Amino acid sequence: MANERITEDMVEAQLRSLGFYDDEEAIIVEKQQSTVVAIRKALSKASKRGKGGEAIRSTLSPPRPRRTWS
């Protein structure tokens, strides 16, 4: 659907602005589907209306800067 694509683009832009794409090895951003079995299982039971059972709830925060030791 067109609306879902617009939302996906908005989320990607926000994640980029927060630095989620800066280090490709530190954080993996998966679109549409996950390769993680636990996430796929939870999402299969989720509902867009919030009545489909257990869903994943998480808070996104920017990655922490890496410490450099002098």
mmCIF file of the N, C-alpha and C atoms, coordinates in Angstrom:
data_MODEL
# 
_entry.id   MODEL 
# 
loop_
_atom_site.group_PDB 
_atom_site.id 
_atom_site.type_symbol 
_atom_site.label_atom_id 
_atom_site.label_alt_id 
_atom_site.label_comp_id 
_atom_site.label_asym_id 
_atom_site.label_entity_id 
_atom_site.label_seq_id 
_atom_site.pdbx_PDB_ins_code 
_atom_site.Cartn_x 
_atom_site.Cartn_y 
_atom_site.Cartn_z 
_atom_site.occupancy 
_atom_site.B_iso_or_equiv 
_atom_site.pdbx_formal_charge 
_atom_site.auth_seq_id 
_atom_site.auth_comp_id 
_atom_site.auth_asym_id 
_atom_site.auth_atom_id 
_atom_site.pdbx_PDB_model_num 
ATOM 1   N N  . MET A 1 1  ? 0.835  -1.189  0.000  1.00 0.00 ? 1  MET A N  1 
ATOM 2   C CA . MET A 1 1  ? 0.000  0.000   0.000  1.00 0.00 ? 1  MET A CA 1 
ATOM 3   C C  . MET A 1 1  ? 0.877  1.248   0.000  1.00 0.00 ? 1  MET A C  1 
ATOM 4   N N  . ALA A 1 2  ? 0.349  2.283   -0.581 1.00 0.00 ? 2  ALA A N  1 
ATOM 5   C CA . ALA A 1 2  ? 1.102  3.539   -0.679 1.00 0.00 ? 2  ALA A CA 1 
ATOM 6   C C  . ALA A 1 2  ? 1.342  4.159   0.690  1.00 0.00 ? 2  ALA A C  1 
ATOM 7   N N  . ASN A 1 3  ? 0.339  4.123   1.567  1.00 0.00 ? 3  ASN A N  1 
ATOM 8   C CA . ASN A 1 3  ? 0.485  4.727   2.895  1.00 0.00 ? 3  ASN A CA 1 
ATOM 9   C C  . ASN A 1 3  ? 1.563  4.038   3.715  1.00 0.00 ? 3  ASN A C  1 
ATOM 10  N N  . GLU A 1 4  ? 1.643  2.711   3.605  1.00 0.00 ? 4  GLU A N  1 
ATOM 11  C CA . GLU A 1 4  ? 2.666  1.979   4.345  1.00 0.00 ? 4  GLU A CA 1 
ATOM 12  C C  . GLU A 1 4  ? 4.059  2.343   3.840  1.00 0.00 ? 4  GLU A C  1 
ATOM 13  N N  . ARG A 1 5  ? 4.197  2.553   2.561  1.00 0.00 ? 5  ARG A N  1 
ATOM 14  C CA . ARG A 1 5  ? 5.492  2.941   1.991  1.00 0.00 ? 5  ARG A CA 1 
ATOM 15  C C  . ARG A 1 5  ? 5.896  4.331   2.474  1.00 0.00 ? 5  ARG A C  1 
ATOM 16  N N  . ILE A 1 6  ? 4.929  5.247   2.547  1.00 0.00 ? 6  ILE A N  1 
ATOM 17  C CA . ILE A 1 6  ? 5.211  6.594   3.049  1.00 0.00 ? 6  ILE A CA 1 
ATOM 18  C C  . ILE A 1 6  ? 5.675  6.516   4.497  1.00 0.00 ? 6  ILE A C  1 
ATOM 19  N N  . THR A 1 7  ? 4.982  5.719   5.295  1.00 0.00 ? 7  THR A N  1 
ATOM 20  C CA . THR A 1 7  ? 5.358  5.551   6.703  1.00 0.00 ? 7  THR A CA 1 
ATOM 21  C C  . THR A 1 7  ? 6.750  4.941   6.815  1.00 0.00 ? 7  THR A C  1 
ATOM 22  N N  . GLU A 1 8  ? 7.025  3.940   5.987  1.00 0.00 ? 8  GLU A N  1 
ATOM 23  C CA . GLU A 1 8  ? 8.340  3.290   6.003  1.00 0.00 ? 8  GLU A CA 1 
ATOM 24  C C  . GLU A 1 8  ? 9.445  4.297   5.678  1.00 0.00 ? 8  GLU A C  1 
ATOM 25  N N  . ASP A 1 9  ? 9.199  5.155   4.693  1.00 0.00 ? 9  ASP A N  1 
ATOM 26  C CA . ASP A 1 9  ? 10.181 6.184   4.333  1.00 0.00 ? 9  ASP A CA 1 
ATOM 27  C C  . ASP A 1 9  ? 10.385 7.185   5.465  1.00 0.00 ? 9  ASP A C  1 
ATOM 28  N N  . MET A 1 10 ? 9.304  7.561   6.142  1.00 0.00 ? 10 MET A N  1 
ATOM 29  C CA . MET A 1 10 ? 9.413  8.506   7.259  1.00 0.00 ? 10 MET A CA 1 
ATOM 30  C C  . MET A 1 10 ? 10.213 7.905   8.405  1.00 0.00 ? 10 MET A C  1 
ATOM 31  N N  . VAL A 1 11 ? 9.960  6.648   8.714  1.00 0.00 ? 11 VAL A N  1 
ATOM 32  C CA . VAL A 1 11 ? 10.688 5.972   9.797  1.00 0.00 ? 11 VAL A CA 1 
ATOM 33  C C  . VAL A 1 11 ? 12.157 5.857   9.436  1.00 0.00 ? 11 VAL A C  1 
ATOM 34  N N  . GLU A 1 12 ? 12.453 5.490   8.187  1.00 0.00 ? 12 GLU A N  1 
ATOM 35  C CA . GLU A 1 12 ? 13.847 5.382   7.776  1.00 0.00 ? 12 GLU A CA 1 
ATOM 36  C C  . GLU A 1 12 ? 14.571 6.720   7.888  1.00 0.00 ? 12 GLU A C  1 
ATOM 37  N N  . ALA A 1 13 ? 13.911 7.799   7.477  1.00 0.00 ? 13 ALA A N  1 
ATOM 38  C CA . ALA A 1 13 ? 14.525 9.130   7.571  1.00 0.00 ? 13 ALA A CA 1 
ATOM 39  C C  . ALA A 1 13 ? 14.820 9.490   9.023  1.00 0.00 ? 13 ALA A C  1 
ATOM 40  N N  . GLN A 1 14 ? 13.889 9.173   9.921  1.00 0.00 ? 14 GLN A N  1 
ATOM 41  C CA . GLN A 1 14 ? 14.088 9.475   11.337 1.00 0.00 ? 14 GLN A CA 1 
ATOM 42  C C  . GLN A 1 14 ? 15.225 8.641   11.920 1.00 0.00 ? 14 GLN A C  1 
ATOM 43  N N  . LEU A 1 15 ? 15.271 7.359   11.562 1.00 0.00 ? 15 LEU A N  1 
ATOM 44  C CA . LEU A 1 15 ? 16.353 6.495   12.050 1.00 0.00 ? 15 LEU A CA 1 
ATOM 45  C C  . LEU A 1 15 ? 17.709 6.988   11.553 1.00 0.00 ? 15 LEU A C  1 
ATOM 46  N N  . ARG A 1 16 ? 17.756 7.422   10.290 1.00 0.00 ? 16 ARG A N  1 
ATOM 47  C CA . ARG A 1 16 ? 19.005 7.972   9.753  1.00 0.00 ? 16 ARG A CA 1 
ATOM 48  C C  . ARG A 1 16 ? 19.427 9.219   10.523 1.00 0.00 ? 16 ARG A C  1 
ATOM 49  N N  . SER A 1 17 ? 18.461 10.095  10.823 1.00 0.00 ? 17 SER A N  1 
ATOM 50  C CA . SER A 1 17 ? 18.799 11.325  11.541 1.00 0.00 ? 17 SER A CA 1 
ATOM 51  C C  . SER A 1 17 ? 19.284 11.040  12.961 1.00 0.00 ? 17 SER A C  1 
ATOM 52  N N  . LEU A 1 18 ? 18.865 9.905   13.530 1.00 0.00 ? 18 LEU A N  1 
ATOM 53  C CA . LEU A 1 18 ? 19.291 9.529   14.883 1.00 0.00 ? 18 LEU A CA 1 
ATOM 54  C C  . LEU A 1 18 ? 20.598 8.712   14.877 1.00 0.00 ? 18 LEU A C  1 
ATOM 55  N N  . GLY A 1 19 ? 21.113 8.401   13.687 1.00 0.00 ? 19 GLY A N  1 
ATOM 56  C CA . GLY A 1 19 ? 22.385 7.701   13.607 1.00 0.00 ? 19 GLY A CA 1 
ATOM 57  C C  . GLY A 1 19 ? 22.307 6.192   13.539 1.00 0.00 ? 19 GLY A C  1 
ATOM 58  N N  . PHE A 1 20 ? 21.111 5.633   13.298 1.00 0.00 ? 20 PHE A N  1 
ATOM 59  C CA . PHE A 1 20 ? 20.969 4.183   13.262 1.00 0.00 ? 20 PHE A CA 1 
ATOM 60  C C  . PHE A 1 20 ? 21.663 3.538   12.063 1.00 0.00 ? 20 PHE A C  1 
ATOM 61  N N  . TYR A 1 21 ? 21.934 4.295   11.022 1.00 0.00 ? 21 TYR A N  1 
ATOM 62  C CA . TYR A 1 21 ? 22.582 3.742   9.832  1.00 0.00 ? 21 TYR A CA 1 
ATOM 63  C C  . TYR A 1 21 ? 24.064 4.088   9.763  1.00 0.00 ? 21 TYR A C  1 
ATOM 64  N N  . ASP A 1 22 ? 24.589 4.773   10.769 1.00 0.00 ? 22 ASP A N  1 
ATOM 65  C CA . ASP A 1 22 ? 25.986 5.215   10.737 1.00 0.00 ? 22 ASP A CA 1 
ATOM 66  C C  . ASP A 1 22 ? 26.978 4.056   10.752 1.00 0.00 ? 22 ASP A C  1 
ATOM 67  N N  . ASP A 1 23 ? 26.738 3.072   11.578 1.00 0.00 ? 23 ASP A N  1 
ATOM 68  C CA . ASP A 1 23 ? 27.637 1.920   11.690 1.00 0.00 ? 23 ASP A CA 1 
ATOM 69  C C  . ASP A 1 23 ? 26.852 0.668   11.317 1.00 0.00 ? 23 ASP A C  1 
ATOM 70  N N  . GLU A 1 24 ? 27.073 0.171   10.107 1.00 0.00 ? 24 GLU A N  1 
ATOM 71  C CA . GLU A 1 24 ? 26.302 -0.962  9.594  1.00 0.00 ? 24 GLU A CA 1 
ATOM 72  C C  . GLU A 1 24 ? 26.500 -2.243  10.397 1.00 0.00 ? 24 GLU A C  1 
ATOM 73  N N  . GLU A 1 25 ? 27.572 -2.339  11.155 1.00 0.00 ? 25 GLU A N  1 
ATOM 74  C CA . GLU A 1 25 ? 27.831 -3.550  11.917 1.00 0.00 ? 25 GLU A CA 1 
ATOM 75  C C  . GLU A 1 25 ? 27.271 -3.488  13.331 1.00 0.00 ? 25 GLU A C  1 
ATOM 76  N N  . ALA A 1 26 ? 26.985 -2.284  13.830 1.00 0.00 ? 26 ALA A N  1 
ATOM 77  C CA . ALA A 1 26 ? 26.493 -2.137  15.201 1.00 0.00 ? 26 ALA A CA 1 
ATOM 78  C C  . ALA A 1 26 ? 24.988 -2.378  15.290 1.00 0.00 ? 26 ALA A C  1 
ATOM 79  N N  . ILE A 1 27 ? 24.262 -1.888  14.296 1.00 0.00 ? 27 ILE A N  1 
ATOM 80  C CA . ILE A 1 27 ? 22.801 -2.001  14.297 1.00 0.00 ? 27 ILE A CA 1 
ATOM 81  C C  . ILE A 1 27 ? 22.340 -2.425  12.917 1.00 0.00 ? 27 ILE A C  1 
ATOM 82  N N  . ILE A 1 28 ? 21.459 -3.407  12.884 1.00 0.00 ? 28 ILE A N  1 
ATOM 83  C CA . ILE A 1 28 ? 20.888 -3.861  11.620 1.00 0.00 ? 28 ILE A CA 1 
ATOM 84  C C  . ILE A 1 28 ? 19.426 -3.433  11.589 1.00 0.00 ? 28 ILE A C  1 
ATOM 85  N N  . VAL A 1 29 ? 19.062 -2.665  10.593 1.00 0.00 ? 29 VAL A N  1 
ATOM 86  C CA . VAL A 1 29 ? 17.680 -2.224  10.422 1.00 0.00 ? 29 VAL A CA 1 
ATOM 87  C C  . VAL A 1 29 ? 17.057 -3.115  9.367  1.00 0.00 ? 29 VAL A C  1 
ATOM 88  N N  . GLU A 1 30 ? 16.041 -3.886  9.767  1.00 0.00 ? 30 GLU A N  1 
ATOM 89  C CA . GLU A 1 30 ? 15.364 -4.795  8.842  1.00 0.00 ? 30 GLU A CA 1 
ATOM 90  C C  . GLU A 1 30 ? 14.041 -4.184  8.420  1.00 0.00 ? 30 GLU A C  1 
ATOM 91  N N  . LYS A 1 31 ? 13.784 -4.184  7.125  1.00 0.00 ? 31 LYS A N  1 
ATOM 92  C CA . LYS A 1 31 ? 12.524 -3.651  6.616  1.00 0.00 ? 31 LYS A CA 1 
ATOM 93  C C  . LYS A 1 31 ? 11.606 -4.802  6.226  1.00 0.00 ? 31 LYS A C  1 
ATOM 94  N N  . GLN A 1 32 ? 10.339 -4.602  6.431  1.00 0.00 ? 32 GLN A N  1 
ATOM 95  C CA . GLN A 1 32 ? 9.286  -5.527  6.014  1.00 0.00 ? 32 GLN A CA 1 
ATOM 96  C C  . GLN A 1 32 ? 9.273  -6.833  6.803  1.00 0.00 ? 32 GLN A C  1 
ATOM 97  N N  . GLN A 1 33 ? 10.380 -7.545  6.880  1.00 0.00 ? 33 GLN A N  1 
ATOM 98  C CA . GLN A 1 33 ? 10.445 -8.814  7.586  1.00 0.00 ? 33 GLN A CA 1 
ATOM 99  C C  . GLN A 1 33 ? 11.732 -8.902  8.370  1.00 0.00 ? 33 GLN A C  1 
ATOM 100 N N  . SER A 1 34 ? 11.708 -9.731  9.397  1.00 0.00 ? 34 SER A N  1 
ATOM 101 C CA . SER A 1 34 ? 12.908 -9.943  10.193 1.00 0.00 ? 34 SER A CA 1 
ATOM 102 C C  . SER A 1 34 ? 13.445 -11.341 9.949  1.00 0.00 ? 34 SER A C  1 
ATOM 103 N N  . THR A 1 35 ? 14.742 -11.480 10.067 1.00 0.00 ? 35 THR A N  1 
ATOM 104 C CA . THR A 1 35 ? 15.349 -12.809 9.988  1.00 0.00 ? 35 THR A CA 1 
ATOM 105 C C  . THR A 1 35 ? 15.438 -13.448 11.371 1.00 0.00 ? 35 THR A C  1 
ATOM 106 N N  . VAL A 1 36 ? 15.081 -12.690 12.417 1.00 0.00 ? 36 VAL A N  1 
ATOM 107 C CA . VAL A 1 36 ? 15.111 -13.193 13.786 1.00 0.00 ? 36 VAL A CA 1 
ATOM 108 C C  . VAL A 1 36 ? 13.797 -13.934 14.064 1.00 0.00 ? 36 VAL A C  1 
ATOM 109 N N  . VAL A 1 37 ? 13.891 -15.207 14.387 1.00 0.00 ? 37 VAL A N  1 
ATOM 110 C CA . VAL A 1 37 ? 12.716 -16.059 14.558 1.00 0.00 ? 37 VAL A CA 1 
ATOM 111 C C  . VAL A 1 37 ? 11.766 -15.519 15.635 1.00 0.00 ? 37 VAL A C  1 
ATOM 112 N N  . ALA A 1 38 ? 12.295 -15.078 16.767 1.00 0.00 ? 38 ALA A N  1 
ATOM 113 C CA . ALA A 1 38 ? 11.440 -14.583 17.859 1.00 0.00 ? 38 ALA A CA 1 
ATOM 114 C C  . ALA A 1 38 ? 10.640 -13.359 17.422 1.00 0.00 ? 38 ALA A C  1 
ATOM 115 N N  . ILE A 1 39 ? 11.251 -12.491 16.636 1.00 0.00 ? 39 ILE A N  1 
ATOM 116 C CA . ILE A 1 39 ? 10.549 -11.299 16.147 1.00 0.00 ? 39 ILE A CA 1 
ATOM 117 C C  . ILE A 1 39 ? 9.478  -11.697 15.140 1.00 0.00 ? 39 ILE A C  1 
ATOM 118 N N  . ARG A 1 40 ? 9.810  -12.607 14.234 1.00 0.00 ? 40 ARG A N  1 
ATOM 119 C CA . ARG A 1 40 ? 8.824  -13.058 13.241 1.00 0.00 ? 40 ARG A CA 1 
ATOM 120 C C  . ARG A 1 40 ? 7.622  -13.698 13.920 1.00 0.00 ? 40 ARG A C  1 
ATOM 121 N N  . LYS A 1 41 ? 7.883  -14.489 14.956 1.00 0.00 ? 41 LYS A N  1 
ATOM 122 C CA . LYS A 1 41 ? 6.791  -15.158 15.674 1.00 0.00 ? 41 LYS A CA 1 
ATOM 123 C C  . LYS A 1 41 ? 5.897  -14.136 16.370 1.00 0.00 ? 41 LYS A C  1 
ATOM 124 N N  . ALA A 1 42 ? 6.491  -13.164 17.035 1.00 0.00 ? 42 ALA A N  1 
ATOM 125 C CA . ALA A 1 42 ? 5.705  -12.142 17.730 1.00 0.00 ? 42 ALA A CA 1 
ATOM 126 C C  . ALA A 1 42 ? 4.901  -11.301 16.740 1.00 0.00 ? 42 ALA A C  1 
ATOM 127 N N  . LEU A 1 43 ? 5.507  -10.937 15.619 1.00 0.00 ? 43 LEU A N  1 
ATOM 128 C CA . LEU A 1 43 ? 4.804  -10.132 14.628 1.00 0.00 ? 43 LEU A CA 1 
ATOM 129 C C  . LEU A 1 43 ? 3.681  -10.906 13.949 1.00 0.00 ? 43 LEU A C  1 
ATOM 130 N N  . SER A 1 44 ? 3.812  -12.217 13.845 1.00 0.00 ? 44 SER A N  1 
ATOM 131 C CA . SER A 1 44 ? 2.752  -13.013 13.222 1.00 0.00 ? 44 SER A CA 1 
ATOM 132 C C  . SER A 1 44 ? 1.486  -13.013 14.069 1.00 0.00 ? 44 SER A C  1 
ATOM 133 N N  . LYS A 1 45 ? 1.634  -12.752 15.364 1.00 0.00 ? 45 LYS A N  1 
ATOM 134 C CA . LYS A 1 45 ? 0.485  -12.713 16.272 1.00 0.00 ? 45 LYS A CA 1 
ATOM 135 C C  . LYS A 1 45 ? -0.012 -11.295 16.515 1.00 0.00 ? 45 LYS A C  1 
ATOM 136 N N  . ALA A 1 46 ? 0.699  -10.317 15.978 1.00 0.00 ? 46 ALA A N  1 
ATOM 137 C CA . ALA A 1 46 ? 0.335  -8.918  16.200 1.00 0.00 ? 46 ALA A CA 1 
ATOM 138 C C  . ALA A 1 46 ? -0.789 -8.502  15.260 1.00 0.00 ? 46 ALA A C  1 
ATOM 139 N N  . SER A 1 47 ? -1.454 -7.431  15.628 1.00 0.00 ? 47 SER A N  1 
ATOM 140 C CA . SER A 1 47 ? -2.535 -6.901  14.822 1.00 0.00 ? 47 SER A CA 1 
ATOM 141 C C  . SER A 1 47 ? -2.373 -5.401  14.691 1.00 0.00 ? 47 SER A C  1 
ATOM 142 N N  . LYS A 1 48 ? -2.736 -4.852  13.540 1.00 0.00 ? 48 LYS A N  1 
ATOM 143 C CA . LYS A 1 48 ? -2.662 -3.406  13.346 1.00 0.00 ? 48 LYS A CA 1 
ATOM 144 C C  . LYS A 1 48 ? -3.655 -2.685  14.258 1.00 0.00 ? 48 LYS A C  1 
ATOM 145 N N  . ARG A 1 49 ? -4.713 -3.355  14.627 1.00 0.00 ? 49 ARG A N  1 
ATOM 146 C CA . ARG A 1 49 ? -5.725 -2.757  15.503 1.00 0.00 ? 49 ARG A CA 1 
ATOM 147 C C  . ARG A 1 49 ? -5.383 -2.930  16.982 1.00 0.00 ? 49 ARG A C  1 
ATOM 148 N N  . GLY A 1 50 ? -4.342 -3.688  17.282 1.00 0.00 ? 50 GLY A N  1 
ATOM 149 C CA . GLY A 1 50 ? -3.949 -3.894  18.668 1.00 0.00 ? 50 GLY A CA 1 
ATOM 150 C C  . GLY A 1 50 ? -4.745 -4.971  19.373 1.00 0.00 ? 50 GLY A C  1 
ATOM 151 N N  . LYS A 1 51 ? -5.503 -5.786  18.612 1.00 0.00 ? 51 LYS A N  1 
ATOM 152 C CA . LYS A 1 51 ? -6.325 -6.835  19.222 1.00 0.00 ? 51 LYS A CA 1 
ATOM 153 C C  . LYS A 1 51 ? -5.875 -8.235  18.814 1.00 0.00 ? 51 LYS A C  1 
ATOM 154 N N  . GLY A 1 52 ? -4.659 -8.331  18.284 1.00 0.00 ? 52 GLY A N  1 
ATOM 155 C CA . GLY A 1 52 ? -4.219 -9.611  17.752 1.00 0.00 ? 52 GLY A CA 1 
ATOM 156 C C  . GLY A 1 52 ? -3.343 -10.408 18.684 1.00 0.00 ? 52 GLY A C  1 
ATOM 157 N N  . GLY A 1 53 ? -3.351 -10.119 19.941 1.00 0.00 ? 53 GLY A N  1 
ATOM 158 C CA . GLY A 1 53 ? -2.517 -10.870 20.868 1.00 0.00 ? 53 GLY A CA 1 
ATOM 159 C C  . GLY A 1 53 ? -1.242 -10.137 21.183 1.00 0.00 ? 53 GLY A C  1 
ATOM 160 N N  . GLU A 1 54 ? -0.203 -10.899 21.439 1.00 0.00 ? 54 GLU A N  1 
ATOM 161 C CA . GLU A 1 54 ? 1.079  -10.343 21.869 1.00 0.00 ? 54 GLU A CA 1 
ATOM 162 C C  . GLU A 1 54 ? 1.787  -9.646  20.717 1.00 0.00 ? 54 GLU A C  1 
ATOM 163 N N  . ALA A 1 55 ? 2.234  -8.454  20.945 1.00 0.00 ? 55 ALA A N  1 
ATOM 164 C CA . ALA A 1 55 ? 2.988  -7.706  19.939 1.00 0.00 ? 55 ALA A CA 1 
ATOM 165 C C  . ALA A 1 55 ? 4.287  -7.224  20.556 1.00 0.00 ? 55 ALA A C  1 
ATOM 166 N N  . ILE A 1 56 ? 5.213  -6.859  19.721 1.00 0.00 ? 56 ILE A N  1 
ATOM 167 C CA . ILE A 1 56 ? 6.494  -6.339  20.205 1.00 0.00 ? 56 ILE A CA 1 
ATOM 168 C C  . ILE A 1 56 ? 6.324  -4.869  20.517 1.00 0.00 ? 56 ILE A C  1 
ATOM 169 N N  . ARG A 1 57 ? 6.717  -4.475  21.698 1.00 0.00 ? 57 ARG A N  1 
ATOM 170 C CA . ARG A 1 57 ? 6.709  -3.062  22.068 1.00 0.00 ? 57 ARG A CA 1 
ATOM 171 C C  . ARG A 1 57 ? 8.120  -2.681  22.431 1.00 0.00 ? 57 ARG A C  1 
ATOM 172 N N  . SER A 1 58 ? 8.612  -1.678  21.766 1.00 0.00 ? 58 SER A N  1 
ATOM 173 C CA . SER A 1 58 ? 9.980  -1.253  22.056 1.00 0.00 ? 58 SER A CA 1 
ATOM 174 C C  . SER A 1 58 ? 10.091 0.240   21.878 1.00 0.00 ? 58 SER A C  1 
ATOM 175 N N  . THR A 1 59 ? 11.109 0.790   22.470 1.00 0.00 ? 59 THR A N  1 
ATOM 176 C CA . THR A 1 59 ? 11.398 2.200   22.330 1.00 0.00 ? 59 THR A CA 1 
ATOM 177 C C  . THR A 1 59 ? 12.697 2.344   21.574 1.00 0.00 ? 59 THR A C  1 
ATOM 178 N N  . LEU A 1 60 ? 12.674 3.167   20.545 1.00 0.00 ? 60 LEU A N  1 
ATOM 179 C CA . LEU A 1 60 ? 13.886 3.393   19.771 1.00 0.00 ? 60 LEU A CA 1 
ATOM 180 C C  . LEU A 1 60 ? 14.656 4.548   20.375 1.00 0.00 ? 60 LEU A C  1 
ATOM 181 N N  . SER A 1 61 ? 15.922 4.361   20.521 1.00 0.00 ? 61 SER A N  1 
ATOM 182 C CA . SER A 1 61 ? 16.781 5.442   20.967 1.00 0.00 ? 61 SER A CA 1 
ATOM 183 C C  . SER A 1 61 ? 18.053 5.387   20.133 1.00 0.00 ? 61 SER A C  1 
ATOM 184 N N  . PRO A 1 62 ? 18.691 6.521   19.958 1.00 0.00 ? 62 PRO A N  1 
ATOM 185 C CA . PRO A 1 62 ? 19.890 6.519   19.119 1.00 0.00 ? 62 PRO A CA 1 
ATOM 186 C C  . PRO A 1 62 ? 20.988 5.662   19.731 1.00 0.00 ? 62 PRO A C  1 
ATOM 187 N N  . PRO A 1 63 ? 21.839 5.090   18.898 1.00 0.00 ? 63 PRO A N  1 
ATOM 188 C CA . PRO A 1 63 ? 22.935 4.277   19.431 1.00 0.00 ? 63 PRO A CA 1 
ATOM 189 C C  . PRO A 1 63 ? 23.871 5.116   20.283 1.00 0.00 ? 63 PRO A C  1 
ATOM 190 N N  . ARG A 1 64 ? 24.418 4.494   21.286 1.00 0.00 ? 64 ARG A N  1 
ATOM 191 C CA . ARG A 1 64 ? 25.371 5.190   22.151 1.00 0.00 ? 64 ARG A CA 1 
ATOM 192 C C  . ARG A 1 64 ? 26.687 5.374   21.424 1.00 0.00 ? 64 ARG A C  1 
ATOM 193 N N  . PRO A 1 65 ? 27.334 6.520   21.617 1.00 0.00 ? 65 PRO A N  1 
ATOM 194 C CA . PRO A 1 65 ? 28.631 6.702   20.967 1.00 0.00 ? 65 PRO A CA 1 
ATOM 195 C C  . PRO A 1 65 ? 29.656 5.736   21.546 1.00 0.00 ? 65 PRO A C  1 
ATOM 196 N N  . ARG A 1 66 ? 30.541 5.275   20.686 1.00 0.00 ? 66 ARG A N  1 
ATOM 197 C CA . ARG A 1 66 ? 31.589 4.369   21.151 1.00 0.00 ? 66 ARG A CA 1 
ATOM 198 C C  . ARG A 1 66 ? 32.618 5.133   21.941 1.00 0.00 ? 66 ARG A C  1 
ATOM 199 N N  . ARG A 1 67 ? 33.088 4.531   22.983 1.00 0.00 ? 67 ARG A N  1 
ATOM 200 C CA . ARG A 1 67 ? 34.141 5.157   23.797 1.00 0.00 ? 67 ARG A CA 1 
ATOM 201 C C  . ARG A 1 67 ? 35.481 4.982   23.143 1.00 0.00 ? 67 ARG A C  1 
ATOM 202 N N  . THR A 1 68 ? 36.237 6.012   23.179 1.00 0.00 ? 68 THR A N  1 
ATOM 203 C CA . THR A 1 68 ? 37.615 5.910   22.714 1.00 0.00 ? 68 THR A CA 1 
ATOM 204 C C  . THR A 1 68 ? 38.517 6.154   23.908 1.00 0.00 ? 68 THR A C  1 
ATOM 205 N N  . TRP A 1 69 ? 39.406 5.250   24.101 1.00 0.00 ? 69 TRP A N  1 
ATOM 206 C CA . TRP A 1 69 ? 40.306 5.339   25.252 1.00 0.00 ? 69 TRP A CA 1 
ATOM 207 C C  . TRP A 1 69 ? 41.593 6.034   24.816 1.00 0.00 ? 69 TRP A C  1 
ATOM 208 N N  . SER A 1 70 ? 41.971 7.034   25.585 1.00 0.00 ? 70 SER A N  1 
ATOM 209 C CA . SER A 1 70 ? 43.201 7.756   25.245 1.00 0.00 ? 70 SER A CA 1 
ATOM 210 C C  . SER A 1 70 ? 44.365 7.257   26.066 1.00 0.00 ? 70 SER A C  1 
# 
